[in-house]
Amino acid sequence: MQAQITHILPGAAIRRERLMPAGGRIIARRGQQVNPADVVAEAKLRPEHILLDIGRGLGLTPNEADHYIQHRAGDEVGEGDVIAGPVGIGRRVVRTPKSGTVVVAGGGQVLLELEGVFSELKAGYSGVVADIIGERGVVIEAVGSLIQGVWGNGKINYGLLNVLSHAPDEQVTPAMIDVSLRGSVIMACYCEDEKVITSAEELPVRGMILASMDSVLVPVALSVSYPILLVEGFGNLPMNQDAFNILTSGAMREVSVNAEPWDRITNARPEAVISLPDGVLPAIPTDSAAFAIGQTVRVVSAPYKSMIGTLTNMLPGLSILPSGLRAQAAGVRLLNGDTVQVPLANLEIIG
């Protein structure tokens, strides 16, 4: 059975595609060194269309209104520009409600395409632009310690890593957020107070890496300007020891935080990359593998959620679980020494 791999690695070569949802203009060039917040491409997305009824606006029939339309297909117009008229003693006119381009004009109507939403694509990582993907985006190559999470608020940034938590289950409090953290990426474990998030915004910080947080904080986490990455998820969950060790050992080094949402189709997921000194290039990790005895795994559901252990044996056939369901299962020796039986569907490989 193939399993999802969550990468928690002290060193890895990382190759990531950064794509826009539609074609646009590529700003970066091959071989360019980029930081996570650097814009590598831009585009105008989701143009809106408005149909203007010129005949009704001028009080004329469609055929009569056509004689007073001042713009034709392809013309660019600004907000408030006169698009038809004037008519009659009152000098009645029709003005454009927003800036845009005339798509069709005739039959007493004008179809206006408004300016689309301007979108910028950020690099997301400190690395090198290895390739250009048409008009859609770029490929970034980087090297560093890699910690993948399960939730992100959609923001991207980077900075020096400032470690606040001294134990995997330590709770971060508002009193721990002070001016010394300004401009850094905070690493902490459990957060249940929204003042931690808002105080960090006021400093401001450049990012926050947490083991877990209370789910009621999602709205405020989505509203702040800096990235927030959850390594474990929602609820009071301690950080797994491997991630905790890598993050604490990376204190005061540059860390890129790409807190994009987890897309299980493309396997893009929120992650942090801590820069490493120049040296031997590690191998590029794979995103899935078959379960095998001796692998390090993490349990992704209760009652052992977020606990890490070693796969000791694969149970033959289908096992009857405490819930009464039958499923493929395996024996896992947890870090606390307990050996438990866990469905394979509730395990992910750590590597």
C-alpha positions in Angstrom: 0.0 0.0 0.0 1.3 3.4 -1.0 1.5 6.1 1.7 1.8 9.9 1.8 5.2 11.0 2.9 5.5 14.1 5.2 9.0 15.4 4.8 10.8 16.3 8.0 14.4 16.3 6.9 17.5 18.0 8.3 18.7 18.4 4.7 17.1 18.0 1.3 17.2 19.3 -2.3 13.9 21.0 -3.0 12.4 21.5 -6.5 9.1 23.3 -6.6 6.8 24.5 -9.4 5.3 27.9 -8.7 2.3 28.4 -11.0 -0.3 31.1 -11.6 -3.9 30.0 -12.3 -3.7 31.6 -15.8 -1.1 32.9 -18.2 0.6 36.1 -17.5 4.0 37.8 -17.6 7.1 36.1 -16.2 9.4 38.5 -14.4 12.1 36.2 -13.2 14.8 34.8 -15.4 16.6 31.4 -15.4 19.5 31.3 -13.0 18.2 34.2 -10.9 18.6 34.0 -7.1 15.3 34.8 -5.4 13.9 35.2 -1.9 10.5 33.8 -0.9 8.8 37.2 -1.1 10.2 38.1 -4.6 7.6 38.4 -7.3 8.5 36.0 -10.2 5.3 36.4 -12.3 2.2 38.5 -12.6 -1.2 38.4 -14.3 -4.6 39.9 -14.5 -7.2 37.3 -13.5 -11.0 36.9 -13.6 -12.1 39.8 -15.8 -15.7 40.9 -15.0 -18.2 41.8 -17.7 -21.0 44.4 -17.5 -23.8 44.8 -20.0 -24.9 48.5 -20.4 -28.4 49.1 -21.8 -27.7 52.3 -23.8 -31.2 52.5 -25.2 -32.8 52.5 -21.7 -30.2 54.9 -20.4 -30.9 57.4 -23.1 -34.6 56.7 -23.4 -34.3 55.6 -27.1 -35.0 52.6 -29.2 -32.0 50.2 -29.7 -31.6 51.4 -33.3 -31.7 55.1 -32.3 -29.3 54.5 -29.4 -26.6 53.0 -31.7 -26.2 56.5 -33.3 -25.1 57.9 -30.0 -22.6 55.2 -28.9 -19.2 56.9 -28.9 -17.0 53.8 -28.5 -16.6 50.6 -30.5 -15.1 47.2 -29.8 -11.5 47.3 -28.6 -11.7 50.9 -27.2 -10.4 51.4 -23.7 -12.5 53.5 -21.4 -12.0 55.0 -17.9 -14.3 55.1 -15.0 -16.9 57.9 -15.6 -16.2 58.3 -19.3 -19.1 59.1 -21.5 -19.9 56.0 -23.6 -23.1 57.3 -25.2 -24.9 60.6 -25.7 -25.6 63.4 -25.2 -29.3 63.2 -26.1 -32.1 65.8 -25.8 -32.4 69.1 -24.0 -31.2 67.6 -20.8 -28.1 66.4 -22.6 -28.6 62.9 -21.1 -25.5 60.6 -21.3 -24.5 57.1 -20.2 -21.1 56.8 -18.4 -19.0 53.8 -17.7 -19.2 52.6 -14.1 -15.6 51.3 -14.1 -12.5 51.2 -16.3 -12.4 48.5 -18.9 -12.5 47.6 -22.6 -15.4 47.6 -24.9 -16.0 44.1 -26.2 -19.2 44.5 -28.2 -21.2 47.7 -29.1 -24.5 47.6 -31.0 -28.2 46.8 -30.8 -28.6 49.5 -28.2 -26.1 47.8 -25.8 -22.5 47.9 -24.9 -20.6 44.9 -23.3 -17.8 46.1 -21.2 -14.9 44.0 -19.9 -13.6 45.4 -16.6 -10.0 45.3 -15.6 -9.2 41.9 -14.0 -7.8 41.3 -10.5 -4.1 41.9 -10.5 -2.3 38.8 -9.2 1.4 38.4 -8.2 3.2 35.1 -7.9 5.9 35.0 -5.2 8.9 32.7 -5.3 8.0 31.1 -2.0 11.5 29.8 -1.4 15.1 31.1 -1.2 16.7 29.5 -4.1 17.4 29.7 -7.9 15.0 29.9 -10.8 15.8 26.6 -12.6 13.3 26.8 -15.4 10.4 28.9 -16.8 7.0 27.2 -17.4 5.6 29.0 -20.4 3.6 32.0 -19.3 2.4 30.2 -16.1 5.3 30.3 -13.7 8.7 29.0 -12.7 10.6 26.1 -11.1 12.5 27.0 -8.0 15.4 24.9 -6.7 16.6 25.3 -3.1 18.6 23.4 -0.5 17.7 23.3 3.2 16.1 21.6 6.2 12.5 20.8 5.2 9.5 20.7 7.6 6.1 20.1 6.0 2.9 20.9 7.8 -0.8 20.3 7.5 -2.3 23.8 7.4 -1.3 27.3 6.3 -3.0 30.7 6.0 -1.9 31.3 2.4 0.9 33.8 3.1 4.6 33.7 2.1 7.6 35.3 3.7 11.0 34.7 5.2 13.3 35.8 8.0 15.6 34.7 10.8 14.1 31.9 12.9 13.5 32.9 16.5 12.7 29.9 18.8 10.3 30.6 21.7 9.4 27.1 22.8 11.8 25.0 24.8 9.6 21.9 24.9 7.3 20.3 22.2 4.2 20.9 24.2 4.9 24.4 25.6 2.1 27.0 25.2 3.0 30.4 23.7 1.5 33.4 25.6 1.1 37.1 24.7 3.8 37.9 27.3 6.4 36.1 25.1 5.8 38.4 22.1 8.1 41.4 22.6 9.9 43.8 20.4 13.0 41.6 20.2 11.0 39.4 17.7 10.4 42.2 15.2 11.2 41.1 11.7 11.8 37.5 12.6 10.0 34.2 12.0 8.7 32.8 15.4 8.8 29.1 16.2 6.4 28.1 19.0 4.3 25.0 19.8 0.7 25.4 21.0 -1.3 28.7 20.7 -4.8 29.2 22.0 -4.8 33.0 22.6 -5.5 35.3 19.6 -3.5 38.1 21.3 -0.4 36.1 20.4 -1.3 36.4 16.7 -2.4 40.0 16.8 0.5 41.1 18.9 2.9 39.5 16.4 1.1 41.4 13.6 1.7 44.7 15.4 5.4 44.2 15.8 5.4 43.0 12.9 6.9 39.6 12.6 7.6 37.9 9.2 6.1 34.5 10.0 5.0 32.0 12.6 5.6 28.2 12.8 3.4 26.4 15.3 2.9 22.8 16.3 -0.9 23.4 16.7 -3.5 26.0 17.6 -7.1 26.2 18.7 -9.4 26.1 15.7 -11.3 29.2 16.8 -8.2 31.2 15.8 -8.6 30.4 12.1 -10.3 33.7 11.2 -7.7 35.9 12.9 -4.9 33.7 11.4 -6.3 34.2 7.9 -6.5 38.0 8.5 -2.9 38.7 9.4 -0.3 39.7 6.8 2.4 37.1 7.8 2.4 33.4 7.1 1.3 30.9 9.8 2.2 27.3 9.4 0.8 24.5 11.6 3.1 21.4 11.7 0.6 19.1 13.5 -2.9 20.7 13.1 -5.7 22.0 15.3 -6.2 21.3 19.0 -3.5 21.0 21.7 -1.0 18.8 19.9 2.7 18.7 20.8 5.2 19.1 18.0 6.8 15.8 16.9 10.3 15.4 18.2 12.0 15.3 14.7 10.5 18.6 13.6 11.2 20.2 17.0 14.8 19.2 16.9 15.3 20.5 13.4 13.6 23.8 14.1 15.4 24.4 17.4 18.8 23.6 15.9 18.0 26.1 13.1 17.6 29.1 15.5 18.8 32.4 14.0 19.2 31.0 10.5 17.1 32.2 7.6 13.8 30.2 7.1 11.4 30.4 4.2 7.8 29.9 5.2 5.4 29.0 2.4 2.0 28.6 4.2 0.0 27.8 1.1 -3.0 25.5 1.7 -2.5 21.7 1.4 -3.7 20.6 -2.1 -4.0 16.8 -2.0 -4.4 16.7 -5.8 -1.2 18.5 -6.7 0.5 17.6 -3.3 1.4 21.2 -2.8 1.5 21.7 1.0 2.5 24.3 3.6 6.2 23.9 4.5 9.2 25.7 5.9 12.7 25.5 4.6 15.7 26.5 6.8 18.8 27.5 4.8 21.9 25.4 5.0 25.5 26.2 4.4 26.9 25.5 1.0 28.0 21.8 0.7 27.0 18.5 -0.8 23.6 18.7 -2.6 21.2 16.2 -0.9 18.9 14.0 -3.0 15.4 15.2 -4.0 12.9 13.4 -1.7 9.9 11.5 -3.1 6.3 12.3 -2.1 5.0 8.7 -1.7 6.3 5.2 -0.9 5.1 1.7 0.1 4.9 0.9 3.8 7.8 -1.2 5.0 9.0 -2.5 8.4 11.4 -0.1 10.1 10.0 3.1 8.6 9.3 6.1 10.8 5.6 6.9 10.7 3.2 9.4 12.2 -0.4 8.7 13.3 -2.8 11.2 11.8 -5.9 10.4 13.8 -7.0 9.9 17.5 -6.3 8.4 19.9 -2.6 8.6 18.9 -2.8 11.7 16.7 0.5 13.3 15.8 2.5 10.6 17.7 5.6 9.3 15.9 6.9 5.7 16.0 8.4 2.9 14.1 6.5 0.4 11.9 7.3 -3.0 13.5 5.1 -5.4 11.5 2.4 -5.5 8.9 -0.6 -7.5 10.1 -1.9 -10.0 7.5 -5.3 -9.6 5.9 -7.9 -7.3 7.4 -7.8 -6.6 11.2 -10.9 -5.9 13.3 -10.5 -2.5 14.8 -12.0 -1.3 18.2 -14.7 0.5 16.1 -15.8 -2.8 14.6 -14.4 -1.9 11.1 -12.1 -4.2 9.2 -9.0 -2.7 7.6 -5.4 -3.2 6.8 -3.3 -2.4 9.9 0.2 -2.5 11.3 2.0 -2.5 14.6 3.7 0.7 15.5 6.2 1.2 18.4 5.7 4.7 19.6 8.5 6.9 21.0 7.1 6.4 24.5 7.7 2.6 24.2 4.1 1.5 23.7 3.3 -0.7 20.7 -0.1 -0.1 19.2 -2.2 -1.4 16.3 -3.0 1.3 13.8 -4.9 1.2 10.4 -2.6 1.9 7.5 -5.0 4.6 6.4 -4.2 6.5 9.6 -0.5 6.5 9.0 1.9 8.7 7.0 5.6 8.1 6.5 8.0 10.6 7.9 11.1 10.9 5.8 
